[in-house]
Amino acid sequence: MSKGTLIYLNRFAENLQRKLGEDIAQKVLEGSEAFTETTKLAKVVVLMNAALAWLEDQVDKEQLSDFLHICGVRCAESNLKGALAARARLRAAPSIEAFIDAEIADSVSAFSRIEREGVEVTQSALMGYKECKFLIHWSKT
């Protein structure tokens, strides 16, 4: 796993502690303290999926919604450079279809993938919450 993934886990833990408390953070992230840069990413994905499932079962819906909102805002802030780079790739592409095809071809990463579902293009979080899907709204302007 990359250094960036470790940073992501630390931020997730900080958000848990701030919003839901130390006790919940410890229960949710049990076992993650042993993770290092040599830990296989599959273990991190399993932990995150289990953590989010536990939160969904054990935490009040409003609290969970607030927590996930904070995670989403921080995720968007930390991925701003990536979004700006994607907008630059769109501007350089010969057409929107060529841009989307190239993005789909290059989209499988540790964190997300881009898929075409009919006429809708979505970016799905592989490590995140199962309902975490965002439409791509990059314009040529």
trRosetta pair geometry for C-beta under 8 A, 3 or more apart (Angstrom, degrees):
i j d omega theta_ij theta_ji phi_ij phi_ji
1 5 4.3 -92 174 69 108 149
1 6 6.8 123 118 -45 115 80
1 35 7.1 -14 47 -177 149 109
1 36 8.0 147 53 101 104 38
1 37 6.1 -135 76 -150 72 41
1 38 7.7 -8 29 61 75 7
1 39 5.1 -15 9 75 120 82
1 40 7.0 92 -38 158 90 9
1 41 4.9 136 -90 -81 87 71
1 44 5.7 91 -99 -24 147 142
1 110 7.5 117 -134 -148 76 151
2 5 4.9 111 57 -1 73 97
2 6 7.4 -130 104 1 49 84
2 37 6.9 3 -156 -142 16 90
2 110 7.1 -161 8 9 113 163
3 6 5.6 -52 -158 35 39 114
3 7 6.5 42 145 -21 67 102
3 37 6.0 -11 -72 -103 64 118
4 7 5.5 -51 -150 34 36 114
4 8 6.4 42 149 -23 65 102
5 8 5.3 -48 -149 33 35 117
5 9 6.5 36 152 -18 65 102
5 41 6.8 -122 -111 -114 166 91
5 44 6.1 -13 174 -151 129 173
5 110 6.5 -71 -78 136 121 150
6 9 5.7 -51 -149 36 33 111
6 10 6.4 34 152 -18 65 105
6 35 6.9 -179 -107 121 87 110
6 36 7.7 1 -91 -156 131 29
6 37 6.5 -56 -34 -76 133 72
7 10 5.7 -55 -150 37 32 112
7 11 6.4 31 153 -18 65 105
8 11 5.9 -57 -150 37 29 109
8 12 6.3 32 152 -21 64 106
8 111 8.0 -164 -100 -98 166 124
8 127 7.8 54 139 108 147 153
9 12 5.5 -52 -146 35 33 115
9 13 6.3 35 153 -20 65 104
9 29 7.8 121 -176 -137 98 122
9 32 6.0 -165 -174 -178 132 132
9 35 6.6 -3 92 79 176 151
9 44 7.0 -102 -71 -143 125 114
10 13 5.6 -53 -149 36 32 113
10 14 6.4 35 152 -20 65 104
11 14 5.5 -50 -147 36 34 113
11 15 6.4 36 153 -19 65 103
11 74 6.2 -176 167 151 130 144
11 78 7.8 -59 -88 -51 177 154
12 15 5.8 -54 -151 35 30 112
12 16 6.5 34 150 -21 63 105
12 29 7.8 146 109 -87 105 122
12 48 7.8 -70 -156 -117 170 100
12 71 6.9 35 -116 -120 76 113
13 16 5.6 -52 -149 34 32 114
13 17 6.4 31 154 -19 65 105
13 25 5.9 88 -159 -166 70 116
13 29 5.6 25 -103 -69 100 165
13 32 7.5 -162 -72 97 122 144
14 17 5.8 -55 -148 36 31 111
14 18 6.2 25 157 -15 66 109
15 18 5.9 -59 -144 40 29 108
15 19 5.8 -1 170 4 67 117
15 67 6.7 116 150 -160 106 83
15 70 5.5 165 -149 114 117 123
15 71 5.8 110 153 -78 169 79
15 74 6.9 -128 -75 8 132 155
16 19 6.7 -72 -134 49 18 91
16 20 5.4 -45 -166 45 61 112
16 24 6.3 -140 179 105 100 95
16 25 3.8 132 118 -102 116 91
16 28 5.9 -139 -142 57 151 143
16 29 7.0 174 50 -27 165 118
16 67 7.3 44 -102 -152 54 127
17 20 7.5 -48 -81 58 8 70
17 21 6.9 -26 -152 161 42 11
17 22 5.5 31 -135 -87 89 60
17 25 4.5 -5 -70 -46 69 160
18 70 8.0 -146 86 166 121 163
19 63 7.4 145 154 -172 99 85
19 66 6.4 -176 -162 115 126 103
19 67 4.7 152 118 -102 149 85
19 70 6.0 -165 -64 22 146 157
20 24 4.2 -73 134 73 113 147
20 25 6.6 144 79 -50 100 78
20 55 7.8 -82 -100 -130 168 109
20 59 6.5 -46 -129 -119 132 136
20 63 6.4 99 -102 166 92 119
20 67 5.9 8 -44 -89 112 137
21 24 5.1 86 68 15 87 101
21 25 6.8 -151 100 -8 43 93
22 25 5.5 -59 -145 38 31 114
22 26 6.3 31 159 -21 67 105
23 26 6.0 -57 -153 33 28 109
23 27 6.6 23 154 -15 63 107
24 27 5.7 -57 -149 38 34 110
24 28 6.0 29 157 -18 69 112
24 55 7.8 77 178 -107 118 86
24 58 7.7 174 -131 112 105 125
24 59 7.0 66 -144 -84 144 114
25 28 6.0 -59 -142 40 27 108
25 29 6.0 -8 171 11 65 117
26 29 6.7 -74 -134 53 20 88
26 30 6.6 53 160 -68 60 83
27 30 6.2 -24 -158 -28 27 113
27 54 7.1 -154 130 154 102 145
28 51 4.5 72 -178 -146 93 96
28 54 5.8 -176 -113 83 77 132
28 55 6.3 30 -111 -59 129 96
29 32 4.4 -63 -177 26 88 130
29 33 7.4 93 136 -39 103 76
29 47 7.6 51 -138 173 55 119
29 51 6.5 30 -76 -109 55 132
31 34 6.4 -50 -176 25 53 109
31 47 6.5 -148 89 -113 115 121
32 35 5.2 -26 -167 -4 61 121
32 44 8.0 74 -124 -120 98 72
32 47 5.8 121 -79 -180 99 154
34 39 7.7 121 115 -86 75 130
35 39 4.4 -53 -146 -11 75 164
35 43 7.3 -179 -105 108 103 121
35 44 6.7 80 -131 -86 143 94
35 47 8.0 -90 -61 5 135 165
36 39 5.5 132 50 -23 54 94
39 43 5.5 -95 173 63 102 133
39 44 6.5 105 120 -47 119 97
40 43 5.1 99 72 -3 83 100
40 44 7.7 -154 103 -2 50 84
41 44 5.4 -53 -157 34 47 114
41 45 6.3 48 148 -22 74 102
41 110 5.3 -110 -148 -137 148 112
42 45 5.6 -51 -148 35 35 113
42 46 6.4 36 153 -19 65 104
43 46 5.7 -52 -148 36 32 112
43 47 6.4 33 153 -18 64 106
44 47 5.7 -55 -149 37 31 112
44 48 6.2 28 155 -18 66 107
44 127 6.8 -17 126 -129 100 124
45 48 5.9 -56 -145 38 29 108
45 49 6.3 26 158 -16 64 108
45 126 6.6 -40 -123 140 121 94
45 127 5.5 -107 -110 -107 73 78
46 49 6.0 -57 -146 38 27 108
46 50 6.3 24 156 -15 64 110
47 50 5.8 -61 -148 41 28 109
47 51 6.0 31 154 -24 66 109
48 51 5.5 -51 -143 35 30 115
48 52 6.3 25 160 -14 64 106
48 127 4.9 37 76 -177 165 82
48 128 7.1 -59 158 -86 132 29
49 52 6.1 -56 -146 39 29 106
49 53 6.3 30 154 -19 63 108
49 127 7.9 -113 -48 -155 77 45
50 53 5.7 -56 -145 38 31 112
50 54 6.2 34 155 -21 65 105
51 54 5.8 -55 -150 34 28 111
51 55 6.4 28 153 -18 63 106
52 55 5.5 -50 -145 36 35 113
52 56 6.3 40 154 -23 64 104
52 128 7.5 102 -69 -180 154 43
52 129 5.4 -174 -154 -101 146 70
52 130 7.4 163 120 -15 139 82
53 56 5.6 -53 -149 34 31 114
53 57 6.5 23 155 -13 64 108
54 57 5.9 -64 -151 41 30 106
54 58 5.7 -8 166 8 69 122
55 58 6.4 -75 -128 52 23 90
55 59 4.9 -15 -169 11 69 127
55 64 5.7 135 151 -118 101 108
55 67 7.3 -113 -172 85 140 152
56 59 7.3 -28 -75 43 12 91
56 64 6.5 91 -101 -142 49 157
59 63 5.1 -113 171 89 103 117
59 64 4.6 128 101 -63 116 96
59 67 7.4 -10 145 8 158 145
60 63 4.3 80 67 11 94 109
60 64 6.7 -168 87 -9 45 87
61 64 5.6 -57 -144 39 30 111
61 65 6.1 33 156 -22 65 107
62 65 5.7 -52 -146 35 30 113
62 66 6.5 32 153 -18 63 104
63 66 5.7 -55 -150 36 31 111
63 67 6.3 31 153 -19 65 107
64 67 5.6 -54 -147 37 31 113
64 68 6.2 27 157 -15 67 108
65 68 5.9 -56 -143 40 28 107
65 69 6.3 35 154 -25 62 106
66 69 5.6 -53 -150 31 29 116
66 70 6.7 30 153 -18 63 102
67 70 5.9 -55 -156 33 32 110
67 71 6.5 31 149 -17 65 106
68 71 5.3 -50 -146 37 37 115
68 72 6.2 42 153 -23 66 104
68 129 6.0 19 -132 -40 125 158
69 72 5.6 -55 -150 35 30 113
69 73 6.4 30 154 -19 65 104
70 73 5.8 -53 -148 34 31 110
70 74 6.3 25 156 -13 65 108
71 74 6.0 -60 -148 42 29 107
71 75 6.1 33 153 -24 65 109
71 128 7.7 158 142 -139 131 114
71 129 7.9 116 91 -19 144 118
72 75 5.5 -52 -143 34 30 114
72 76 6.4 30 157 -19 64 104
72 132 7.6 -166 -97 -128 101 106
73 76 5.9 -55 -151 35 29 110
73 77 6.4 29 152 -18 64 107
74 77 5.6 -53 -146 37 33 113
74 78 6.2 25 158 -14 67 109
75 78 6.1 -62 -146 41 27 104
75 79 6.1 7 160 -4 64 118
75 128 7.7 18 -98 -93 158 147
76 79 6.1 -72 -142 47 25 100
76 80 7.2 60 154 -63 60 77
77 80 6.2 -19 -165 -31 34 110
79 82 4.7 -46 -171 40 80 120
79 83 6.0 85 130 -25 86 96
80 83 5.6 -56 -149 36 34 111
80 84 6.3 32 155 -17 68 106
81 84 5.8 -56 -148 38 31 110
81 85 6.3 33 153 -20 65 106
82 85 5.6 -53 -146 36 31 112
82 86 6.4 33 153 -21 64 104
83 86 5.6 -51 -149 34 32 112
83 87 6.5 35 151 -21 64 102
83 138 7.4 -171 -170 -88 81 111
84 87 5.6 -49 -149 33 34 113
84 88 6.7 37 150 -19 63 102
85 88 5.6 -52 -153 34 35 113
85 89 6.6 37 148 -19 66 102
86 89 5.5 -50 -149 35 36 112
86 90 6.4 41 149 -23 66 101
86 103 7.1 53 -142 -109 108 124
86 136 8.0 -110 151 -150 144 117
86 138 5.9 -124 119 -77 105 158
87 90 5.5 -48 -150 32 35 116
87 91 6.6 37 152 -20 64 102
87 138 5.0 -156 -96 -154 76 118
88 91 5.7 -51 -150 34 33 112
88 92 6.5 25 154 -12 64 109
89 92 5.8 -63 -148 43 32 107
89 93 6.3 45 151 -39 67 101
89 99 6.5 132 127 -139 90 98
89 102 7.2 -140 167 100 125 134
89 103 7.5 130 111 -74 141 95
90 93 5.6 -46 -148 16 32 117
90 96 7.4 17 -154 -115 98 65
90 99 4.8 51 -118 -142 66 153
90 138 5.1 175 -26 125 162 129
90 140 6.4 -134 133 -91 108 67
91 140 6.1 125 -100 -144 70 74
93 96 7.2 105 102 -90 132 23
93 98 4.8 175 -177 92 107 103
93 99 3.6 -155 17 -68 175 90
93 102 6.8 -153 -109 21 122 137
94 98 4.9 43 54 27 87 160
95 98 4.6 99 53 5 80 101
95 99 7.0 -139 96 -4 45 86
96 99 5.5 -53 -151 36 34 115
96 100 6.3 33 153 -18 67 105
97 100 5.8 -53 -145 37 31 109
97 101 6.2 32 156 -19 65 107
98 101 5.8 -53 -145 38 30 112
98 102 6.3 28 156 -17 64 108
99 102 6.0 -61 -150 38 27 108
99 103 6.2 25 154 -19 65 109
100 103 5.7 -55 -145 37 31 112
100 104 6.2 31 156 -19 66 106
100 114 7.9 -143 -160 143 70 134
100 116 7.0 81 160 -82 121 113
100 121 5.7 -115 -141 -93 120 154
101 104 5.9 -55 -147 36 29 110
101 105 6.3 29 155 -20 63 109
102 105 5.7 -55 -147 36 31 113
102 106 6.3 3 162 4 66 113
103 106 6.4 -74 -144 51 26 93
103 107 5.7 49 156 -63 65 110
103 114 5.1 -14 136 62 100 162
103 121 8.0 63 87 -178 132 139
103 136 7.8 74 134 -106 165 167
104 107 5.5 -43 -138 0 26 127
104 114 5.1 -112 -95 95 58 102
104 115 7.0 92 -129 -106 103 27
104 116 6.2 -26 -94 -26 146 99
104 121 7.8 -107 -68 -140 106 112
107 112 7.0 -67 175 115 93 79
107 113 4.7 100 125 -154 105 56
107 114 3.8 -128 -120 20 162 89
107 115 7.9 -147 93 -47 151 52
107 123 7.6 -136 -160 -123 130 85
108 113 4.9 9 -96 -104 60 109
109 112 6.0 12 54 49 101 59
109 113 7.2 177 23 -73 64 63
110 126 7.2 -141 156 67 35 131
110 127 7.2 19 146 -37 76 125
111 125 6.5 -40 169 -143 76 73
111 126 6.1 171 176 39 21 96
111 127 5.6 -55 -128 13 62 115
111 128 7.8 43 -167 -19 83 100
112 123 5.4 24 172 176 134 95
112 124 6.1 162 -153 80 81 45
112 125 5.4 -44 -94 -103 94 44
112 126 6.0 -165 -89 -4 32 87
113 123 7.4 177 87 -151 30 60
113 124 5.8 -13 58 55 78 95
113 126 6.6 67 -6 -50 93 111
114 121 6.4 12 -179 179 102 99
114 122 7.2 175 -149 90 59 38
114 123 5.1 -31 -97 -98 76 74
114 124 7.8 163 -96 14 27 74
114 136 7.3 23 -134 -48 121 135
115 121 7.3 174 86 -151 39 58
115 122 5.8 -14 59 61 86 84
115 124 6.4 11 7 -5 115 117
116 120 7.6 147 -161 83 51 45
116 121 5.5 -28 -103 -100 65 77
117 120 4.9 -24 71 72 92 96
117 121 7.5 162 23 -93 72 25
117 122 6.1 8 7 5 119 112
120 135 6.9 -76 -162 -115 97 101
121 135 7.2 95 76 -150 65 67
121 136 5.3 -33 100 24 112 117
122 133 4.7 -6 -172 -172 128 110
122 134 7.0 135 -157 65 74 35
122 135 6.3 -52 -103 -92 69 50
122 136 7.6 -170 -113 -16 22 85
123 133 7.0 156 71 -154 48 59
123 134 5.3 -20 54 60 100 88
123 136 6.3 95 -25 -62 106 93
124 132 7.2 110 -157 92 53 76
124 133 5.5 -17 -98 -103 70 87
125 128 3.2 -10 134 37 145 115
125 129 6.8 45 73 42 135 54
125 132 4.1 -11 23 97 126 129
125 133 7.7 -132 6 -74 79 46
128 132 4.3 -23 111 33 124 161
129 132 4.4 110 64 -33 83 107
